[in-house]
Amino acid sequence: MLTSVLLLAVLLQAEPTRIHGRVVDAATGAPLPRVLITVKDAGSSTLTDDDGRFTLDLQRGRRTVFVSVVGYALTRREIDVAANALTLTIPLTEGTGTYAETVNVPADRFSPAEAGVAAQNLLRSAELQNLRGVLADDPLRAVQVLPGVVAGDDLRSEFSVRGSPFSSMNMTVEGFATPYVVHTVRSIEDYSGSGSVSMINSDILQDVALLSGGYPQRYGNRTGAEIDFRLREGSRDRTHARLAVSGTNASTVLEGPLGGRRGSWLVSARQSYLDLIVRQIDDGVQFGFTDTQAKVAFDVTPSQRVDVALIAGRSSLEERQDGEDGQDEVFMGRNGSAIAIAGWRLTRPGGVFNFRTMASLNGFSNTASDQVRIDEGHDKVAAARLDAVVSEGAGIHLEAGADVERTVERRARQRSIGGRYRTINDFDGTATKAGAYAQVRLNTPWLTVVPGVRADHSTLTEDTTVSPWLQAEVPLPAALTLRGGAGIYQQFPGFEQVIGALAASSTRPQRAAQFDVGIEQRLGATMRWQVTLYGREESAFFRRPDADTRLVNDRVVFGSRSARFSQTLDGFARGVEVLLQRKASTGLSGWASYAYGRNRYTDTSTNESFDGDFDQRHTLNLYGFFRKSERVSFSGKARVGSNVPAPGYYREADGLVYLSSRRNEVRLPVYSRVDFRANRTFNWSRRRMTMFVEIMNALNRDNVRFNPPGLNTQTRQVRNIYERMIPIIPSLGVLFEM
């Protein structure tokens, strides 16, 4: 009898249990087909079907399931297999994100981050991985492919949106406007030959949002677009490690749980050897960087969370090209930055409250070829802000916040003039900026309205600004949505424009009135098209009119390095942006966008009128991603632009460029660049390796950028006005996940 019972128990134990599961995208809830499901030590594996479903027969006991598909994080799930059938839902996070217990299902894949903002685009982790580029691992280069973004310099991260320069954009990280997150050489003359790259590793980003115009002013003090970086948290499931090596840099990411899954930690570091590529373009230039990022998050109570983030890095540029006088070229430029942000969040049934503090430090120096330090300076910033979001019923959401920022800035600049060094500028400044905003979002089935207002005060100029805005969103028949917004956006002058030798005689805040209207239609659950019209009226913008060499009454007038700022520019930007986009788990995903724009200024003191330095009439940005299998994917991007003016007073005749009396009359040749990338994963149970191959400038287009030219004073001909950029370059990299 006992033998029979034991035999029956063994037979029952040996009978497998059927597991039913479904794999979905953690952000959208969309099913993921052709995902590899592997059970450790069970010898079982399968692929999900077109609806993301799978079935496995497993022996009872505790089992470890590994889930892998190219473009999503490698995920491990512990399950207890009992006698009864088990049903699982496994959410996967895009890119290098980590396992998430919950699935966030928005109304659709294109759910906007801000109601009523006509032109807004979100790059999630997987898109960042494919668009950032192997050359520099730069999330800002991913943003360059978004609709309406103008970027024609292969060696610089900075870009323009609707004619606005990078210095007019609000770049935010972890809830703070943070200007020092780009490796670059600072304080050398504009349009220098230096390069730049973002100081944030793409592997630690949750997403990046671009709001091109007409957005809520939570941060203020900028007249251009807003770019928001959100750092992801580390894994609360288990310890993860990733090591990536490419032809230009190496990076590592370590993360894991803290306090029994009540928190997480994440550490990342990168080391560049980008100069190996730069030398192929110009053997007299070397550019490299090192940076690190970290984030710790912890749930003090179920309703309170604290987090701390750190970003730090340094970069250097070495130019071995001598100037004509052998003195005034930058020989070595160094730049270092550190940013620390701490936050506390309280969640209540009626609202969410956030308090955050930030401290940042930036220092730089530039040394000429004769070892004389020609630029040096530092910036120190301490800031704090409090934000609250309160819901009053289902259709009313109130939001308000206040912030204060203390800035200390030091600058010293000298240049060789006539064989002797002379001081161009030398100042120290301290100022405090304080501001507050409030907005209300009113939701009804047929209309969403978001009015708001912001007030700011700066002790640097003792100016106070008040900036109102209004956004609205109206659903229409046939899956159409109409969005529109208008607002006043104002930016205080910088230290160099207010104090020091180059300061303007009088200053006031720069002002831009922005207007957007857009219509969008959803074509099923995975596609949309969008058309946006925009206008921006600008006043009181800065320029240095005497800094440019030009012809005056047919006489050469040389530009002065000591030219002062004047606040005399009024202008406009107008245009249209068209977007067709598909987001799907199968087939081809991506977008095609075209933008037409005009940006023009008039100097109110001289009546001089000219196109803006970033006025690009035609812009075509394309991106496509195709997942061939659970292990292989392909992606490509293309950027084509009619290009911007060569900034300065030039004219073209018979294929030659001459000095002129009119500004921005010569344009750079058409810019065109196509890049391709392929990813292939290899799985070993709990480990995964991804090999990626990228071909930059696959068509070997001979693109150029502006280079400050030489001048023949007798013939008025300028020479070497264009500088060649990267040729076709293949690059190979590998990513290890453990």
matplotlib code that plots the C-alpha trace (Angstrom):
import matplotlib.pyplot as plt

x = [0.0, 2.8, 4.6, 1.4, 1.0, 4.6, 4.4, 1.2, 2.9, 5.9, 3.5, 1.6, 4.8, 6.0, 2.9, 3.6, 1.5, 0.5, 1.6, -0.3, 1.4, 1.3, 4.2, 3.3, 5.0, 5.1, 4.5, 1.6, 0.2, 0.6, 1.3, 4.8, 5.1, 8.2, 9.6, 11.9, 10.8, 13.4, 13.1, 16.3, 17.3, 14.1, 15.3, 12.1, 11.8, 9.2, 8.3, 5.2, 2.6, 1.2, -0.9, 2.0, 0.8, 2.8, 2.3, 4.8, 4.5, 6.6, 7.3, 6.1, 8.3, 10.0, 11.2, 13.1, 11.8, 14.0, 12.4, 14.4, 13.7, 15.9, 15.0, 13.8, 15.5, 16.5, 13.9, 13.9, 10.7, 10.5, 7.3, 5.9, 4.5, 1.8, -0.8, -3.2, -2.7, -0.9, -1.6, 1.1, 1.4, 5.0, 5.6, 8.9, 10.6, 12.0, 15.8, 17.9, 15.1, 14.5, 11.7, 8.4, 5.7, 3.0, 1.7, 0.9, -1.8, -2.4, -5.4, -3.2, 0.4, 0.6, -0.9, 0.5, 2.7, 1.0, -2.6, -3.0, 0.6, 0.4, 3.9, 5.4, 7.4, 8.6, 11.6, 11.4, 14.4, 14.5, 14.4, 17.2, 19.3, 18.9, 19.1, 21.9, 24.6, 27.6, 29.9, 29.3, 26.4, 24.6, 20.8, 20.9, 21.8, 18.7, 16.7, 18.2, 16.1, 12.8, 10.4, 11.4, 14.8, 17.7, 21.2, 23.9, 27.1, 28.2, 30.5, 28.2, 25.2, 23.5, 20.7, 18.0, 14.2, 12.1, 15.1, 15.9, 19.5, 20.3, 20.9, 17.3, 16.0, 14.9, 16.8, 15.6, 16.9, 15.0, 12.8, 15.4, 16.5, 20.2, 22.5, 25.7, 25.0, 27.0, 30.7, 32.1, 34.7, 33.4, 33.9, 35.9, 34.6, 31.3, 31.4, 34.6, 35.7, 35.2, 32.8, 30.4, 28.5, 25.8, 27.0, 24.2, 24.5, 21.5, 21.3, 20.1, 17.3, 13.7, 12.7, 13.3, 10.5, 10.7, 8.0, 8.6, 6.4, 3.4, 4.1, 3.4, 6.2, 7.1, 10.7, 10.6, 13.4, 13.7, 12.1, 12.6, 11.6, 11.8, 13.8, 13.0, 15.4, 14.0, 16.4, 15.1, 15.3, 17.5, 16.1, 14.1, 14.0, 17.7, 21.2, 21.9, 25.2, 25.7, 29.0, 29.1, 32.1, 32.2, 34.7, 34.6, 33.7, 33.2, 30.4, 29.0, 25.8, 25.3, 22.0, 20.0, 17.5, 17.8, 16.1, 14.2, 12.8, 11.7, 14.3, 17.0, 20.4, 22.0, 25.5, 26.9, 30.2, 31.6, 35.1, 35.5, 38.2, 36.3, 39.6, 40.3, 37.5, 38.1, 41.7, 40.4, 38.7, 41.4, 44.7, 45.3, 42.3, 41.7, 38.4, 37.6, 35.4, 34.7, 31.5, 29.5, 25.9, 24.1, 20.6, 19.3, 15.5, 13.9, 10.3, 10.3, 6.6, 4.0, 3.2, 6.7, 9.7, 13.2, 15.7, 19.2, 20.7, 24.3, 25.8, 29.4, 31.9, 34.9, 36.1, 39.1, 39.8, 43.3, 43.9, 47.4, 46.6, 48.4, 46.7, 48.2, 50.0, 50.9, 49.3, 45.5, 44.3, 43.0, 45.7, 43.9, 40.4, 39.1, 35.7, 34.2, 30.8, 29.0, 25.3, 23.5, 19.7, 17.8, 14.0, 11.2, 7.7, 4.5, 1.5, -2.0, -5.4, -6.0, -2.7, 1.1, 3.7, 7.3, 10.2, 13.6, 17.0, 19.9, 23.6, 25.8, 29.3, 31.0, 34.6, 36.6, 39.9, 41.4, 45.1, 46.7, 49.6, 52.1, 50.7, 48.9, 45.5, 43.1, 39.8, 38.8, 35.8, 33.3, 29.6, 28.0, 24.3, 22.1, 18.4, 15.2, 11.7, 8.3, 5.6, 2.1, -0.7, -4.2, -7.3, -10.6, -13.0, -12.7, -12.4, -10.3, -6.6, -4.7, -0.9, 1.4, 5.0, 7.7, 11.5, 14.5, 18.0, 21.3, 24.0, 27.7, 29.6, 33.2, 34.7, 38.1, 39.1, 42.2, 43.3, 46.5, 46.2, 49.2, 51.5, 50.4, 47.7, 44.9, 41.9, 38.7, 36.4, 36.9, 34.0, 32.5, 28.7, 26.1, 22.4, 19.2, 16.2, 12.9, 9.7, 6.3, 3.6, 0.1, -2.1, -5.5, -6.5, -10.2, -11.4, -14.7, -15.7, -15.6, -12.9, -9.7, -8.4, -5.1, -4.7, -1.6, 0.7, 4.2, 6.0, 9.8, 12.2, 16.0, 18.3, 20.8, 18.7, 16.0, 13.4, 10.1, 8.3, 4.8, 4.2, 0.7, -0.2, -3.3, -3.5, -6.6, -7.5, -10.7, -11.6, -13.3, -15.2, -13.2, -10.5, -9.3, -8.0, -7.4, -4.8, -3.7, -1.8, -0.4, 1.9, 4.4, 7.9, 10.6, 14.4, 16.5, 19.9, 23.0, 25.8, 28.0, 25.3, 24.7, 28.1, 31.7, 33.4, 31.0, 27.8, 25.0, 24.3, 20.9, 19.1, 15.6, 14.2, 14.1, 10.5, 8.8, 5.1, 4.4, 1.4, 0.7, -2.2, -2.2, -4.5, -4.0, -5.7, -5.3, -5.2, -6.1, -4.2, -0.7, -0.5, -1.1, -0.6, -0.1, 0.1, 1.2, 1.3, 3.4, 4.4, 6.8, 7.2, 10.5, 11.7, 14.7, 17.1, 20.9, 23.6, 27.2, 27.0, 30.6, 32.0, 31.7, 34.1, 32.2, 32.2, 31.0, 30.9, 33.1, 35.7, 36.8, 35.8, 37.3, 35.2, 36.3, 36.7, 35.8, 32.4, 29.7, 26.2, 23.2, 19.6, 18.2, 16.9, 13.3, 12.2, 9.8, 9.7, 6.9, 6.4, 4.6, 5.5, 4.1, 4.5, 3.5, 4.3, 3.7, 4.3, 3.8, 5.2, 5.4, 6.4, 8.0, 7.9, 9.2, 8.3, 8.7, 8.6, 9.0, 9.2, 9.2, 10.2, 11.4, 13.3, 14.2, 15.5, 15.6, 18.0, 15.9, 18.9, 20.2, 17.2, 19.4, 17.3, 18.7, 17.8, 18.5, 21.7, 19.5, 17.1, 16.7, 13.8, 13.4, 14.0, 13.3, 13.9, 13.2, 13.5, 12.6, 12.9, 12.2, 12.4, 13.1, 13.1, 13.5, 17.2, 17.7, 16.6, 17.5, 17.1, 17.9, 17.7, 18.1, 18.4, 18.2, 18.2, 18.5, 21.0, 21.5, 23.4, 27.1, 26.9, 28.5, 28.8, 29.5, 28.4, 29.0, 30.1, 31.3, 31.8, 33.9, 33.0, 33.7, 33.2, 29.9, 27.9, 24.8, 24.6, 23.7, 23.4, 25.4, 24.1, 26.0, 25.5, 22.6, 23.2, 22.3, 23.2, 21.9, 22.9, 22.1, 22.2, 21.8, 21.4, 21.9, 21.4, 22.9, 21.3, 22.9, 20.2, 20.6, 23.1, 22.7, 25.1, 24.0, 26.3, 25.5, 26.9, 26.4, 27.4, 27.5, 27.0, 26.3, 26.1, 29.5, 28.0, 30.6, 28.9, 30.6, 30.1, 31.0, 34.6, 35.7, 37.5, 40.6, 40.4, 42.4, 41.9, 42.8, 40.5, 37.9, 37.9, 37.4, 39.0, 38.5, 34.9, 33.8, 35.2, 34.5, 32.8, 32.7, 33.0, 31.5, 32.5, 31.5, 31.5, 31.1, 30.1, 29.0, 26.7, 26.8, 23.8, 24.0]
y = [0.0, 2.4, 1.6, 2.4, 5.8, 6.7, 5.7, 7.8, 10.8, 10.5, 10.2, 13.3, 15.2, 14.2, 15.5, 18.9, 22.0, 24.1, 27.8, 30.3, 33.7, 37.0, 39.4, 43.1, 46.5, 47.9, 51.5, 50.9, 47.4, 46.4, 42.7, 41.7, 38.9, 36.7, 37.1, 34.4, 32.6, 30.4, 28.5, 27.9, 24.3, 23.0, 22.8, 24.6, 27.6, 29.1, 32.2, 34.3, 34.4, 37.5, 38.3, 38.1, 34.8, 31.6, 28.2, 26.1, 22.8, 22.9, 20.6, 21.8, 23.9, 27.3, 28.2, 31.0, 32.4, 34.6, 36.8, 38.3, 40.3, 42.8, 46.3, 45.5, 44.9, 41.3, 40.2, 37.5, 36.3, 33.9, 31.8, 29.0, 26.2, 24.4, 21.7, 24.2, 26.0, 29.4, 32.5, 35.2, 38.7, 39.8, 43.5, 44.4, 47.7, 49.2, 49.7, 49.3, 49.8, 47.2, 44.8, 46.6, 44.9, 47.1, 47.9, 51.5, 51.5, 55.1, 55.9, 55.3, 55.0, 58.7, 60.0, 63.6, 64.5, 68.0, 68.6, 71.3, 71.5, 71.2, 70.0, 67.6, 64.4, 61.7, 59.5, 56.3, 54.2, 51.9, 54.8, 56.5, 53.4, 53.3, 57.1, 58.2, 57.0, 54.7, 57.6, 59.5, 57.7, 61.0, 61.4, 64.9, 63.4, 61.3, 64.5, 65.9, 63.5, 64.7, 66.7, 70.3, 70.0, 71.6, 70.2, 70.4, 69.9, 66.3, 67.2, 69.2, 68.1, 71.5, 72.1, 74.6, 74.5, 76.9, 79.2, 79.5, 78.9, 76.2, 78.9, 79.9, 76.4, 75.1, 71.9, 70.3, 67.3, 65.8, 68.9, 71.6, 73.8, 72.6, 74.3, 72.4, 68.9, 69.2, 68.4, 71.3, 74.1, 77.3, 81.0, 80.7, 82.8, 81.8, 79.3, 77.8, 74.4, 72.6, 69.7, 68.8, 65.8, 65.3, 64.5, 62.0, 58.3, 57.2, 53.9, 55.7, 57.7, 56.7, 59.1, 62.5, 64.9, 67.8, 70.5, 72.7, 75.6, 76.8, 74.8, 75.4, 77.5, 75.5, 76.7, 80.0, 82.2, 80.8, 81.9, 78.7, 75.1, 72.8, 69.5, 67.4, 64.5, 61.9, 59.6, 56.2, 54.4, 51.3, 47.8, 46.8, 43.2, 42.1, 43.3, 44.1, 44.9, 46.1, 46.8, 48.4, 48.9, 50.6, 52.2, 55.5, 54.9, 52.3, 52.5, 50.5, 50.5, 48.8, 48.8, 46.9, 46.9, 48.7, 47.9, 44.8, 46.4, 49.6, 51.4, 51.1, 52.3, 53.0, 54.0, 54.6, 55.7, 56.4, 56.8, 58.3, 57.7, 59.7, 61.3, 58.2, 59.1, 62.9, 62.3, 60.8, 64.1, 66.5, 65.1, 68.3, 68.0, 65.7, 65.7, 63.3, 63.1, 61.2, 61.3, 59.5, 59.4, 58.0, 57.8, 56.4, 56.2, 55.0, 54.7, 56.0, 55.2, 54.0, 57.7, 59.3, 58.8, 60.4, 60.3, 61.7, 62.1, 63.0, 63.9, 64.8, 64.9, 66.5, 67.1, 68.4, 69.7, 69.9, 71.9, 71.8, 74.2, 77.6, 80.8, 83.2, 85.1, 81.9, 83.1, 83.3, 79.8, 77.6, 75.0, 73.2, 73.7, 72.0, 71.9, 70.2, 70.1, 68.4, 68.5, 67.1, 67.0, 65.7, 65.4, 64.4, 63.4, 63.1, 61.4, 62.0, 61.0, 64.5, 65.5, 65.1, 67.4, 67.6, 69.5, 69.4, 71.0, 71.4, 72.4, 72.6, 73.7, 74.3, 75.3, 75.8, 77.1, 77.6, 77.8, 79.3, 77.7, 79.8, 78.4, 81.6, 81.1, 83.1, 82.0, 80.9, 81.0, 79.1, 79.0, 78.0, 77.5, 76.6, 76.2, 74.9, 74.4, 73.2, 71.9, 70.7, 69.1, 68.9, 67.3, 68.9, 66.4, 64.5, 67.5, 70.1, 69.8, 72.6, 72.9, 75.5, 75.9, 78.2, 78.2, 80.3, 80.1, 81.7, 82.0, 83.1, 83.6, 84.4, 85.2, 86.3, 86.6, 87.9, 87.9, 88.6, 91.9, 93.2, 90.7, 91.7, 90.2, 92.5, 91.9, 91.5, 90.9, 90.3, 90.2, 88.5, 88.5, 87.2, 87.2, 85.6, 84.6, 83.8, 82.7, 81.1, 79.7, 78.4, 76.7, 74.9, 72.1, 71.9, 68.7, 68.1, 65.4, 68.1, 70.5, 70.7, 74.1, 74.9, 78.6, 79.6, 82.4, 82.7, 85.6, 86.0, 88.5, 88.8, 90.8, 91.0, 93.5, 94.1, 93.3, 91.5, 89.6, 88.2, 85.5, 84.1, 81.2, 79.3, 75.8, 74.1, 70.7, 69.8, 66.2, 66.2, 63.5, 61.0, 60.5, 64.1, 66.3, 70.0, 71.6, 75.2, 77.4, 80.9, 82.4, 85.1, 83.7, 85.9, 85.4, 87.6, 88.8, 86.8, 88.1, 89.0, 91.1, 93.1, 93.5, 93.5, 95.2, 93.8, 94.7, 96.5, 100.1, 99.1, 95.8, 94.4, 90.8, 89.3, 88.6, 86.0, 85.7, 82.1, 80.8, 77.2, 75.4, 71.8, 69.1, 65.4, 62.2, 58.7, 56.0, 53.0, 52.3, 52.5, 55.4, 59.1, 62.2, 65.7, 69.2, 72.1, 75.8, 78.1, 81.7, 83.5, 87.3, 88.3, 91.6, 93.0, 90.2, 90.6, 90.9, 92.3, 94.3, 95.5, 92.0, 91.1, 92.1, 93.7, 96.2, 99.7, 102.2, 99.7, 99.8, 96.8, 97.4, 94.7, 93.2, 93.9, 91.3, 94.0, 94.7, 95.4, 93.8, 95.7, 94.8, 95.9, 92.8, 92.3, 89.3, 86.6, 82.8, 81.2, 77.8, 74.5, 71.0, 67.8, 64.4, 60.8, 58.3, 54.6, 53.0, 49.2, 46.0, 44.4, 45.7, 49.0, 51.7, 55.3, 58.6, 60.9, 64.6, 67.7, 71.3, 74.6, 77.7, 81.3, 83.2, 86.9, 89.8, 93.6, 95.7, 98.6, 100.9, 100.5, 99.2, 96.3, 93.2, 89.7, 86.0, 84.4, 82.4, 79.3, 80.0, 76.7, 76.7, 73.0, 70.2, 66.5, 64.1, 60.3, 57.4, 53.7, 50.6, 47.0, 44.0, 41.0, 38.4, 38.1, 38.4, 40.8, 44.4, 47.1, 50.8, 53.8, 57.6, 60.4, 64.1, 66.4, 70.2, 73.1, 74.5, 77.7, 80.9, 81.2, 83.7, 87.0, 89.4, 87.4, 87.2, 84.5, 85.2, 82.8, 80.0, 82.2, 83.9, 87.6, 90.0, 91.9, 94.7, 92.5, 89.8, 86.1, 86.3, 83.1, 79.7, 76.5, 73.7, 71.3, 69.0, 65.3, 62.3, 58.8, 56.3, 52.6, 50.3, 46.6, 44.8, 41.0, 39.4, 36.2, 34.6, 32.4, 31.8, 34.7, 36.6, 38.4, 39.9, 42.4, 43.2, 46.4, 47.7, 51.2, 52.9, 56.7, 58.9, 55.7, 57.6, 59.3, 62.7, 65.5, 67.7, 70.9, 73.3, 77.0, 77.8, 81.4, 82.3, 84.2, 87.4, 88.9, 92.6, 93.6, 91.3, 91.0, 87.3, 85.1, 81.6, 78.4, 79.3, 75.7, 72.8, 69.1, 66.8, 63.1, 60.8, 57.4, 55.6, 52.1, 51.3, 48.1, 47.7, 45.1, 45.2, 42.6, 42.3, 40.2]
z = [0.0, 1.0, -2.3, -4.3, -2.5, -3.1, -6.8, -7.1, -5.5, -7.9, -10.9, -9.8, -9.2, -12.6, -14.3, -15.7, -15.1, -18.1, -17.9, -20.0, -20.4, -22.2, -22.8, -23.2, -23.5, -19.9, -21.1, -23.6, -22.8, -26.4, -27.0, -28.1, -30.6, -31.3, -27.7, -26.6, -23.3, -21.7, -18.4, -16.6, -15.9, -17.5, -21.1, -22.2, -24.5, -26.8, -28.8, -28.2, -30.9, -32.7, -29.7, -27.3, -25.8, -25.0, -23.4, -21.4, -19.6, -16.5, -13.6, -10.2, -8.0, -8.2, -11.7, -13.2, -16.5, -18.7, -21.3, -24.1, -27.3, -29.1, -28.2, -24.7, -21.4, -20.5, -17.8, -15.2, -13.5, -10.5, -10.6, -8.3, -10.4, -8.5, -9.6, -11.0, -14.3, -14.0, -16.0, -16.3, -17.7, -18.1, -18.9, -20.7, -20.5, -23.7, -24.2, -21.1, -18.5, -15.9, -15.0, -13.9, -11.8, -13.3, -16.8, -17.6, -20.3, -21.7, -23.8, -26.9, -27.9, -28.7, -25.5, -25.1, -22.2, -22.0, -22.9, -25.6, -26.7, -30.5, -31.2, -28.7, -29.2, -26.8, -27.3, -25.2, -24.1, -27.2, -29.6, -27.7, -28.1, -31.9, -32.5, -30.2, -32.5, -31.8, -32.5, -29.3, -27.4, -27.2, -26.4, -27.8, -31.2, -30.9, -30.4, -33.6, -35.6, -34.2, -36.3, -36.9, -35.4, -37.3, -36.8, -39.5, -37.5, -37.1, -34.2, -32.1, -29.9, -30.0, -32.4, -33.3, -33.1, -35.1, -35.5, -31.8, -30.8, -28.2, -25.6, -25.8, -25.0, -21.6, -20.9, -17.8, -15.8, -12.8, -12.5, -12.8, -15.7, -16.0, -18.5, -17.8, -19.2, -22.4, -22.8, -24.8, -24.8, -23.3, -23.9, -27.1, -30.1, -31.6, -34.6, -33.4, -34.7, -31.3, -30.8, -28.0, -26.6, -23.9, -20.4, -19.9, -20.7, -22.7, -20.8, -17.7, -19.3, -19.1, -21.9, -23.4, -24.3, -26.8, -26.6, -29.6, -28.6, -26.6, -23.5, -19.7, -18.1, -15.0, -15.3, -17.2, -18.3, -21.8, -25.1, -27.1, -27.0, -23.9, -23.7, -20.6, -19.6, -17.1, -15.4, -14.7, -11.4, -10.9, -10.7, -7.6, -8.8, -8.7, -9.4, -13.0, -14.8, -18.3, -20.1, -23.6, -25.7, -29.1, -31.4, -29.6, -25.9, -23.2, -20.6, -17.7, -15.8, -12.4, -10.6, -8.0, -5.2, -1.9, 1.4, 0.3, -2.9, -1.1, -3.1, -5.8, -6.8, -10.1, -11.1, -14.6, -16.1, -19.5, -20.9, -24.4, -27.0, -29.6, -30.7, -32.7, -35.0, -34.9, -36.0, -39.2, -40.0, -38.6, -37.2, -35.4, -33.2, -30.2, -28.2, -25.3, -22.2, -19.0, -17.1, -14.4, -13.3, -10.3, -8.8, -5.5, -4.8, -1.6, -0.4, 3.2, 3.6, 1.0, 0.4, 0.7, -1.6, -1.5, -4.3, -5.1, -8.5, -9.5, -12.9, -13.3, -16.1, -17.7, -21.2, -23.1, -26.6, -28.0, -31.2, -32.7, -35.5, -35.2, -36.0, -38.6, -35.8, -34.0, -30.8, -30.7, -31.4, -28.6, -27.8, -24.9, -23.6, -20.5, -19.0, -15.9, -14.4, -11.4, -10.7, -7.6, -7.2, -4.2, -4.0, -1.7, -3.0, -0.9, -2.5, -1.0, -2.3, -3.3, -4.8, -5.2, -3.6, -4.6, -3.0, -4.8, -4.3, -6.7, -6.5, -9.6, -10.4, -13.7, -14.3, -17.5, -18.9, -22.4, -23.0, -26.1, -28.0, -26.1, -22.8, -21.9, -20.3, -22.5, -21.0, -17.5, -15.4, -13.2, -12.4, -9.1, -8.8, -5.8, -6.3, -4.6, -5.8, -4.5, -6.8, -6.1, -8.2, -6.7, -8.2, -7.5, -8.9, -12.2, -14.4, -12.5, -11.9, -10.1, -10.4, -8.8, -7.9, -6.8, -7.2, -6.2, -7.7, -6.6, -9.3, -9.0, -12.2, -12.9, -16.4, -17.5, -21.2, -23.0, -26.6, -28.5, -30.4, -32.2, -30.5, -27.0, -24.8, -23.9, -21.5, -23.4, -20.4, -16.7, -14.2, -11.2, -10.6, -8.2, -8.7, -7.5, -9.6, -8.0, -9.7, -9.3, -11.6, -11.4, -14.0, -14.0, -16.4, -17.1, -18.7, -20.3, -22.9, -25.6, -24.5, -22.4, -21.5, -19.7, -18.7, -16.6, -15.6, -14.4, -12.6, -12.2, -10.7, -11.3, -9.0, -11.8, -13.7, -11.0, -13.7, -13.1, -15.8, -16.0, -18.6, -19.3, -21.5, -22.7, -24.3, -25.5, -27.0, -28.8, -30.0, -33.4, -35.4, -37.5, -34.8, -35.2, -32.5, -32.7, -30.4, -30.0, -27.7, -27.2, -24.6, -23.7, -23.0, -21.5, -20.8, -18.6, -19.9, -19.0, -16.8, -19.8, -21.3, -18.1, -16.4, -17.7, -20.6, -23.2, -21.4, -23.3, -22.3, -21.1, -20.8, -20.4, -20.7, -24.1, -25.2, -27.5, -28.2, -29.4, -31.3, -32.3, -33.8, -34.9, -36.1, -35.7, -36.8, -35.5, -38.2, -36.1, -32.9, -34.3, -36.8, -36.8, -39.0, -37.7, -39.2, -37.0, -37.9, -35.7, -35.3, -32.9, -32.6, -30.9, -29.4, -27.6, -28.6, -28.3, -30.9, -31.1, -34.4, -34.3, -33.9, -37.6, -40.3, -43.2, -46.0, -45.2, -48.1, -50.0, -47.3, -45.1, -41.5, -39.2, -36.4, -32.9, -30.2, -27.7, -29.4, -26.9, -26.9, -28.1, -27.5, -30.8, -32.6, -33.3, -35.4, -36.3, -36.9, -38.9, -40.4, -40.8, -39.5, -41.0, -39.3, -40.2, -37.4, -36.7, -33.3, -33.4, -31.9, -35.4, -38.8, -39.5, -36.8, -36.9, -38.5, -41.5, -40.9, -43.0, -41.8, -43.6, -41.6, -41.9, -39.2, -39.9, -37.8, -38.0, -36.1, -34.8, -34.5, -38.0, -39.9, -41.1, -41.9, -42.4, -42.0, -38.6, -38.1, -37.7, -40.5, -42.4, -44.8, -45.5, -43.0, -43.6, -40.7, -41.1, -38.7, -39.2, -37.0, -38.0, -35.7, -38.0, -35.2, -31.4, -32.0, -34.9, -35.6, -38.1, -37.9, -40.1, -39.9, -42.4, -41.9, -44.9, -44.7, -47.1, -44.5, -42.6, -43.5, -43.2, -40.3, -41.4, -44.2, -47.3, -50.9, -53.6, -57.2, -59.8, -57.2, -54.9, -51.7, -51.0, -48.1, -48.3, -46.7, -46.2, -43.5, -44.0, -47.8, -48.3, -47.2, -46.5, -49.1, -48.5, -45.6, -46.0, -43.8, -43.7, -40.9, -40.6, -37.6, -37.0, -33.6, -33.0, -29.6, -28.3, -25.2, -22.5, -19.9, -17.5, -19.7, -23.0, -25.5, -28.2, -31.1, -32.9, -36.2, -37.4, -40.7, -40.3, -43.4, -45.4, -48.6, -48.0, -48.4, -48.4, -45.7, -44.5, -41.6, -41.2, -40.4, -39.5, -42.8, -43.7, -45.8, -48.6, -48.0, -51.5, -53.4, -50.6, -51.2, -48.1, -48.0, -46.1, -45.1, -45.1, -43.0, -44.0, -41.5, -41.0, -44.1, -44.2, -41.0, -40.0, -36.2, -34.2, -30.6, -28.1, -25.0, -22.2, -19.9, -16.7]

ax = plt.figure().add_subplot(projection="3d")
ax.plot(x, y, z, "-o")
ax.set_aspect("equal")
plt.show()
